[in-house]
Amino acid sequence: MATLEDRRKALLGRMGELGIRMDAIEDALDAPHSRDWEELATEREDDEVLEGLGAAGQAEVARIRAALRRIEKGEYGICVECGEKIAEERLDLVPDTPLCRTCAARAADR
């Protein structure tokens, strides 16, 4: 079973990985584009994919920051919806989750 400190370190590590990835995405998006129309079309499609990856990375960073705040407040591992303890197995799989399995399933159904 992971300790709270283990989880905090893992969350910080993941946030660092995402920062590196998002910097690379930003660099790729800032790179000059081709003057060839066909290549430009492909590059624009690639840019759309990169923008989607960047947005997903930003959303994950926001979830990690929220999880780190819950750790600081002593609220980590407690469902923000129902107040029940979040199963260790769930935290192992989704360490930034604010919801227990039941509340997450309910949220997915909405």
N, C-alpha and C positions, 0 to 999 in steps of 0.2 A: 504494500500500500504506500502510495506516494505521500510525503509530508506536505504541509502547506508551503514550506520553503522550496521543496522540489517543484511544486506546481508554479510558484512565483518565478523561479528561475527558468522553467520551461516556457512560460508565457513571455518573459523578457527575451529569451532566446529566439522565439518565434517572431516577436516584434522586430528584432534585429534583422532576421532573415527577410522579412517582408520589406523593411526599409531598403535593404540592398536591392531586392527585386524591383521595388517601385522606382528607385533611382535609375536602374537600367532601363526600365520602361520609359521613363521621362527622357533619358538620353536618346533612346531610339525614336521617340516621337519628335524630338527636337532636331534630328538629323535632316540634312537637306534632301529634298526629293528629286527624283529624276525628271528630266525634261521630256523624256519619251512618254507618249500618252498611254501606251499599253503598260509600261512599267509603273507609271504613276497610278493607274487604276489599281494595280496589284498592291502597291505601297499603301494606298488609301484603305483598301480592305484590311491589310495588315495593321494599319493604325487603329481601325475600329476594334479589332481583336485586342490590341494592346490597351486601348482605352477601357475596354471591358475588364481586362485583367487588373488594370490599375484601380478601377472602381471597386472590384471585389477585394483587392488588397487593402484599400482604405477602409472598407467596411469591416474587414477582419481586425485591422489595427484598432478601430473604434471599440469592437467587442473585447479585445484584449485589454485595452485601457480601462474599460468598465469593470472587467474581472479583477484587474489590479486594484482598482478603487475599492471593490468589495472586499478584497483581501485586507487592505489597510483599515477598513471599517469593521473588520471581524464578521462580515456578512457572506463571505465566500462559501459556496457549497450549500447555501440556503436558497430555495426557489423564491424568486422575487414576486411570483404570482400567489402561491398558496402558503409560503413560509415553511414548507416541509424540507427535510434534508435531501439534497441531491445525491443519488447513489454514486459511490466511488467509481464504479465501472463506467458510468456516464461521464464523470469528470475525467477519467482516463482517456476516453474517446473524444470528448468535446470539452477541453479544459476551460474554455471561455464561456461556457453556457450559463445563462442566468436562470434557466428553467429546469425543473424536474422532467422526467420522461412524460408523465401524465399531462402536465401543462404544455409541454412542447407539442405533444400530439394534438391537444385541443387548439393550440395556436395554428398548427398546420392545416387544420380542418376549416379554419375561418376564411 
